[in-house]
Amino acid sequence: MKPDSLTEPAFSPAAERNKLPILEVLRQVLPTQGTALEIASGTGQHVAWFAQHLPAWTWQPTDAQVAALDSVMARIAQGQLGNVHAPLLVDVMSPAWLPAETQPFDAIYCANMLHIAPWATCAALMHGSARHLSPEGVLVTYGPYLEDTVETSRGNQDFDRDLRLQDPDWGLRRLEDVQAVATQAGLRLQQRFALPANNLLLVWTRTP
């Protein structure tokens, strides 16, 4: 299918700003090659960027919204990205994200989802990742968090308040709470990277 026959992809200014800092960390924490599952692909800007700059990786984008899948598909076509599979409709809350015969992934990537979704999605993400990660695989999450030992920036305070006004089930998540849920799923926080605009990139691995 030609790119001009597809829906024009959606665009996120925030995704455009943070894609390079995230890529720089992924280059540090990921092996040279592997397979990756992206949860909540959104506009597709991240997966397209990562696929272009990590060509030895194969990517499987997913989202719970059909409109997002259309945007991702348009970006795959525009970039002529042979290492990105067609996006799949996946609701993180589903007990089965993918068919049982799906091979485990070396990495699962999820950006900017936990604070714009109900708290229950955190446990769903952690348990689903534990099901689909290879033994040495990593879950990478990105976004703003609250931390007990780090003063929350004014920007994140305002952002948290605005999110909760939009939906009381939304809001920045306390990292310590996320860690507790991850522990229940058999995952642990291995690395924490502070990125621009008061965001964190977190790397989770299986508990030894």
C-alpha positions in Angstrom: 0.0 0.0 0.0 1.4 3.4 -0.9 1.8 6.0 1.8 -0.5 8.5 0.1 -3.3 6.0 0.2 -3.2 5.9 4.0 -4.5 8.2 6.7 -2.2 11.1 7.5 -0.4 10.1 10.7 -1.2 11.9 13.9 1.6 14.1 15.4 2.6 14.7 19.0 5.0 17.6 19.8 6.0 15.9 23.0 6.9 12.6 21.3 8.9 14.6 18.8 10.9 16.3 21.5 11.6 13.2 23.6 12.3 10.6 20.9 16.1 11.5 20.7 16.8 11.4 24.5 14.9 8.1 24.8 16.8 6.6 21.8 20.1 7.6 23.4 19.2 5.6 26.5 17.9 2.6 24.6 21.2 2.4 22.8 22.8 2.0 26.3 20.4 -0.6 27.7 19.4 -2.7 24.8 21.6 -5.3 23.0 22.6 -4.8 19.4 19.6 -6.7 18.1 16.4 -8.3 19.2 12.6 -8.1 19.0 10.5 -5.5 20.8 6.9 -5.1 21.6 5.5 -1.5 22.0 2.5 -1.0 24.2 0.3 2.1 23.5 2.1 3.1 20.3 0.0 6.2 19.9 1.0 8.3 16.9 3.7 5.9 15.9 6.5 8.5 16.1 8.5 6.6 18.7 8.4 3.2 17.0 9.2 4.7 13.6 12.2 6.6 15.0 13.5 3.6 16.9 13.1 1.3 14.0 15.0 3.7 11.8 17.9 4.1 14.2 18.0 0.6 15.7 17.7 -1.3 12.4 18.8 -4.7 13.8 15.7 -4.6 16.0 12.3 -5.9 14.9 9.3 -4.0 16.3 5.7 -4.9 17.0 3.6 -1.8 17.7 0.2 -2.1 19.4 -2.5 0.2 20.7 -6.0 0.0 22.1 -7.4 2.6 19.7 -8.0 1.9 16.0 -7.2 5.5 15.1 -3.7 5.0 16.6 -3.2 1.9 14.5 -4.0 3.8 11.3 -1.4 6.5 12.3 1.2 3.9 13.0 0.6 2.1 9.7 0.9 5.4 7.8 4.3 6.1 9.5 5.5 2.6 8.7 4.6 3.1 5.0 6.0 6.6 4.8 9.3 5.5 6.3 9.4 2.2 4.3 10.3 0.5 7.5 10.9 -3.2 6.9 11.6 -4.0 10.5 8.2 -2.9 11.9 5.3 -5.3 11.8 1.8 -4.1 11.1 0.3 -2.7 14.3 -2.0 -4.8 16.4 -5.1 -3.9 18.5 -4.1 -4.7 22.1 -5.8 -3.6 25.2 -3.3 -3.7 28.1 -6.1 -4.8 30.4 -6.8 -7.9 28.4 -5.7 -11.2 30.0 -4.2 -12.2 26.7 -2.4 -9.5 24.7 -1.2 -11.8 21.9 -1.7 -15.4 20.8 -0.2 -18.0 23.1 2.2 -19.2 20.5 3.8 -15.7 20.2 7.5 -15.8 20.8 8.8 -13.9 23.8 10.2 -10.4 23.3 13.7 -9.1 24.2 12.2 -5.8 25.1 8.8 -4.3 25.8 8.4 -0.5 25.6 5.7 1.6 27.0 5.7 5.4 27.1 3.4 7.9 28.6 0.5 5.5 29.4 0.4 5.0 33.2 -0.6 8.6 34.0 -3.4 8.8 31.4 -5.0 5.5 32.3 -6.6 4.0 35.4 -4.2 2.7 38.1 -5.2 -0.9 37.3 -3.3 -0.6 34.0 0.0 -0.6 35.9 -0.6 -4.1 37.2 -1.8 -5.2 33.8 1.3 -3.8 32.2 3.6 -5.5 34.7 1.9 -8.9 34.6 1.5 -8.8 30.8 5.2 -7.9 30.4 6.2 -10.8 32.7 4.2 -13.1 30.4 5.8 -11.9 27.1 9.4 -11.1 28.0 12.2 -13.5 27.3 14.2 -14.6 30.4 16.8 -11.8 29.9 14.3 -9.3 28.4 13.6 -5.8 29.7 10.5 -3.7 30.2 11.2 0.0 29.5 8.7 2.6 30.7 8.9 6.3 30.1 7.0 9.2 31.6 6.6 11.5 34.6 6.5 10.0 38.1 6.2 11.1 41.7 9.1 10.0 44.0 9.3 10.0 47.7 12.9 11.1 47.8 12.8 13.6 44.9 11.0 17.0 45.1 8.3 17.1 42.5 8.8 20.0 40.0 6.2 22.7 39.7 5.5 21.6 36.1 4.7 18.0 37.2 2.6 19.2 40.1 0.5 21.3 37.7 0.4 18.4 35.2 -0.8 16.0 37.9 -3.6 18.4 39.0 -4.7 19.0 35.4 -4.8 15.2 34.7 -7.0 14.5 37.8 -9.4 17.3 36.8 -9.8 15.6 33.4 -10.3 12.2 34.9 -10.1 11.3 38.6 -8.6 7.9 37.6 -5.6 9.6 35.9 -2.6 11.3 37.4 1.2 10.9 37.9 2.0 7.6 39.6 4.2 7.3 42.7 7.3 5.3 41.7 7.3 3.4 44.9 3.8 2.2 44.2 4.8 1.1 40.7 7.7 -0.8 42.1 5.4 -2.6 44.5 3.2 -3.7 41.7 6.2 -4.8 39.6 7.4 -6.9 42.5 4.1 -8.7 42.6 4.5 -9.5 38.9 8.1 -10.8 39.3 9.8 -7.7 38.0 12.3 -5.3 39.6 13.6 -1.8 38.8 17.1 -2.2 37.4 17.9 1.2 36.1 16.5 4.8 36.4 17.4 7.5 34.0 16.4 11.2 34.5 15.4 12.7 31.1 14.4 16.2 30.0 11.1 17.8 31.1 11.1 15.9 34.4 10.5 12.5 32.9 12.1 9.2 33.9 13.1 6.2 31.7 12.9 3.1 33.8 14.3 -0.3 33.0 12.6 -3.3 34.6 14.0 -6.9 34.6 12.9 -10.2 36.0 13.5 -10.7 39.7 16.4 -13.1 40.2 
